[in-house]
Amino acid sequence: MFDTQEANTEFVDFWNEILVPKFTKYRHVLVGGLTHHSAKIFPSLEVHEGDRVVDVGCGFGDTAIALAKRAGPSGSVLGIDCCEAFLEIARGDAAAAGVDNVEFVEADVQFYPFEGEFDFCFSRFGTQFFENPVAGLKSMRRALKPGGTMTMIVWRGIEDNPWLGMAKEIVLRFLPPPGDDARTCGPGPFSMANQDMVTKQLEISGYTGIAFERVDAPLMVGNSPDDAVGFQLALGPAGEVFREAGEEAESKRAEITAALTAELGKYETDEGIVLPSSSWVITARNPQ
Ligand SMILES: C[S@@+](CC[C@H](N)C(=O)[O-])C[C@H]1O[C@@H](n2cnc3c(N)ncnc32)[C@H](O)[C@@H]1O
């Protein structure tokens, strides 16, 4: 990993210790589901042949690989993530796809020593977990050449994202909310939902030309009701409530599973269990 004494180890440790195995198990939900939110805007991204692109919090690397294809052999992509286990999968997928203009580096983006070398900075659902969002957004701006563009995708509020919110409500009927000392992945998936607050964070971080676009998309949370229940109890806000409740959660697993199965089963389609989701695609520029 990129060596820095300032690196935020608490959240990065949580990602590596707790979330990596769960994300890997439910990769089909995460990559498949999240792709809807990037696919809608990918054609309009300002990425050109020959560009240097950085993908922040790139996870399993699918968007970094797609961007590398777009930048072509005269361009290149750097995918950065704080979990080496995700990057190993990303490197394997890039090699299998014959894409050799993408490199994957393990680092905490908030502290990465960028040098203004990139034309475009992209992040799909990676920035919401920065311990210090302004530090992270500033770091991403420092990655850009003057006039370079940053596009990040973040979730809108939990009320607009039943794919995560509904299961949380159900689990909270049986278990207490997580306490203040709960271990977490950082501020969390809905931490950049507020347009005014994120606009302010971007302005403080030195960006101009800030624009928001709403993207609504169906999201598959599991191949079957069982798969969807497993996903909800492993990840997201319902997963956090369940994990933090420890033995109490285990003792009530059967009744919680039954309640989730009944509710999630209502959303069964030919493509699995599909619920609505909603994101902001936020674009901003590093000034000239
Ligand atoms: C919700 S996942 C999204 C992954 C990927 N972009 C996608 O859309 O499939 C968030 C990612 O951000 C990474 N991440 C969280 N905090 C980070 C940080 N401070 N520096 C680098 N990566 C970070 C996590 O390891 C994880 O892979």
The ligand as a Gaussian input file, in Angstrom:
#p B3LYP/6-31G(d) Opt

LIG

0 1
 C      -19.279000       0.963000      -2.817000
 S      -17.675000       0.499000      -3.289000
 C      -17.658000       0.976000      -4.996000
 C      -16.628000       0.231000      -5.790000
 C      -16.639000       0.520000      -7.303000
 N      -16.345000       1.889000      -7.612000
 C      -17.956000       0.110000      -7.914000
 O      -18.723000       0.988000      -8.296000
 O      -18.227000      -1.090000      -8.018000
 C      -16.649000       1.726000      -2.540000
 C      -15.176000       1.503000      -2.797000
 O      -14.418000       2.586000      -2.265000
 C      -13.242000       2.072000      -1.661000
 N      -12.781000       3.072000      -0.691000
 C      -13.428000       3.493000       0.425000
 N      -12.709000       4.442000       1.044000
 C      -11.588000       4.631000       0.299000
 C      -10.454000       5.487000       0.437000
 N      -10.363000       6.324000       1.452000
 N       -9.477000       5.398000      -0.500000
 C       -9.575000       4.512000      -1.527000
 N      -10.640000       3.699000      -1.708000
 C      -11.632000       3.768000      -0.807000
 C      -13.663000       0.743000      -1.067000
 O      -12.597000      -0.122000      -0.843000
 C      -14.628000       0.236000      -2.151000
 O      -13.977000      -0.538000      -3.116000

